[in-house]
Amino acid sequence: MAKKKDSIEEFVDNVKETAEDILNTSDETDKFKKKDIKKNKGMAILAYIFVPIPLIFERESDFVKFHTNQGLNLFITFIAYSVIYGFLSKITLVEQMCTINGLEFHCGRYEVPWFVELPFLLIGLCIIIAIIYGIVNVINGRAKQIPIIGKFNLIK
């Protein structure tokens, strides 16, 4: 019993370490001027909601560029997520007989199996959490990368 408990505790410790490694992203707040951060928080928040707007209206702010890059990474992730999920949902067509006004014909509906639906539901939830995480960082005047996808610099 003691060995089993030790292995469970070891597993939990490994999961905690992995989660900390993933969530412990670089904080680049010191690279930006305090005046820039204070002045451009609103535009940096928009970077997570409407990515092109900060690119058009606030091209000079490094703080806004940082958060626009984070927002663009999330947007690309969301597009990839949507395309893959859409493709997988169209693969699974369930045939059935339909009757309208006494006429019978073959019809079908798309049904996504639970083992496909559940991971995509979790991924979608992670994207929403990442958007909230980015907005909270802006509100707090921080420039912290979003876990996993935040390290890609698409905007120079």
C-alpha positions in Angstrom: 0.0 0.0 0.0 2.8 2.4 0.9 4.5 1.8 -2.5 1.3 2.5 -4.4 0.8 5.8 -2.4 4.4 6.8 -3.1 3.9 6.2 -6.9 0.7 8.2 -6.9 2.4 11.1 -5.1 5.4 10.9 -7.5 2.9 11.0 -10.4 1.2 14.1 -9.0 4.5 15.8 -8.4 5.5 15.1 -12.0 2.2 16.5 -13.3 2.7 19.6 -11.1 6.3 20.1 -12.4 5.1 19.8 -16.0 2.3 22.2 -15.5 4.6 24.7 -13.9 7.1 24.4 -16.8 4.3 25.0 -19.3 2.8 27.9 -17.4 6.1 29.6 -16.4 6.6 31.7 -19.5 9.0 34.6 -19.9 8.0 37.9 -18.5 9.2 40.7 -20.9 7.6 43.6 -19.0 11.0 45.2 -18.3 11.6 45.7 -22.0 8.9 48.3 -22.3 8.7 51.8 -21.1 6.2 52.4 -18.3 4.7 55.4 -20.2 4.1 53.2 -23.3 2.4 50.5 -21.1 0.1 53.0 -19.3 -0.8 54.9 -22.5 -1.6 51.8 -24.7 -3.4 49.3 -22.5 -6.7 49.8 -24.3 -5.2 49.1 -27.7 -3.3 46.1 -26.3 -6.5 44.6 -25.0 -8.0 45.0 -28.5 -5.1 42.9 -29.8 -6.8 39.9 -28.2 -10.2 40.7 -29.6 -9.7 42.3 -33.0 -6.1 41.6 -34.1 -5.9 43.9 -37.1 -7.0 47.1 -35.3 -3.8 47.6 -33.2 -1.7 46.8 -36.3 -3.4 49.7 -38.2 -3.8 52.3 -35.5 -0.8 51.8 -33.1 2.2 50.6 -35.0 4.8 52.5 -32.9 4.1 51.0 -29.5 6.3 48.0 -28.6 3.9 47.0 -25.8 1.0 46.9 -28.3 3.2 45.0 -30.8 4.0 42.4 -28.2 0.3 41.8 -27.3 -0.7 41.9 -31.0 1.7 39.1 -31.6 0.2 37.1 -28.8 -3.3 37.8 -30.1 -2.2 36.8 -33.6 -0.8 33.5 -32.3 -4.1 32.8 -30.6 -6.0 33.8 -33.7 -4.0 31.4 -35.9 -4.4 28.7 -33.3 -8.2 29.3 -33.3 -8.3 29.1 -37.2 -6.4 25.8 -37.2 -8.6 24.5 -34.5 -11.8 25.5 -36.4 -10.6 24.0 -39.7 -9.5 20.7 -38.2 -12.7 20.4 -36.1 -14.9 21.3 -39.0 -13.2 18.7 -41.2 -13.5 16.0 -38.5 -17.1 16.8 -37.9 -18.0 16.4 -41.6 -16.4 12.9 -41.8 -19.0 11.3 -39.5 -22.2 11.3 -41.4 -25.0 9.2 -39.9 -27.5 7.8 -42.4 -31.2 7.6 -41.4 -34.6 7.6 -43.0 -36.7 10.7 -42.8 -40.4 11.1 -43.5 -42.0 14.4 -44.6 -45.7 14.4 -45.6 -45.7 10.7 -45.9 -42.7 10.6 -48.3 -39.7 8.6 -47.1 -36.2 9.5 -48.2 -32.6 9.0 -47.1 -31.2 11.8 -45.1 -28.2 12.2 -42.8 -26.8 14.3 -40.1 -23.3 14.9 -39.0 -22.5 13.5 -35.6 -19.1 14.0 -33.9 -18.2 11.0 -31.7 -17.5 11.9 -28.1 -13.8 10.9 -28.3 -13.4 13.5 -31.0 -15.6 16.1 -29.4 -14.1 16.0 -25.9 -10.5 16.9 -26.8 -11.7 19.7 -29.1 -14.0 21.1 -26.4 -11.0 21.2 -24.0 -8.8 22.8 -26.7 -11.5 25.5 -27.3 -11.7 26.1 -23.6 -7.9 26.5 -23.4 -8.0 29.1 -26.2 -10.7 31.1 -24.3 -8.6 30.9 -21.1 -5.5 32.0 -23.0 -7.4 35.1 -24.3 -8.5 36.0 -20.8 -4.9 35.4 -19.5 -3.6 37.8 -22.2 -6.2 40.5 -21.3 -5.5 40.2 -17.6 -1.8 40.6 -18.3 -2.5 43.8 -20.2 -4.7 45.2 -17.5 -1.9 44.5 -15.0 0.6 46.2 -17.3 2.5 42.9 -17.9 4.1 41.5 -21.0 4.0 37.8 -20.3 4.0 35.2 -23.1 1.0 33.0 -23.5 1.9 29.4 -22.6 3.0 27.1 -25.5 2.1 29.3 -28.5 3.3 32.7 -27.1 7.0 32.1 -28.0 6.4 32.5 -31.8 7.2 36.0 -33.0 5.2 36.7 -36.1 5.3 40.5 -35.8 8.6 42.3 -35.8 
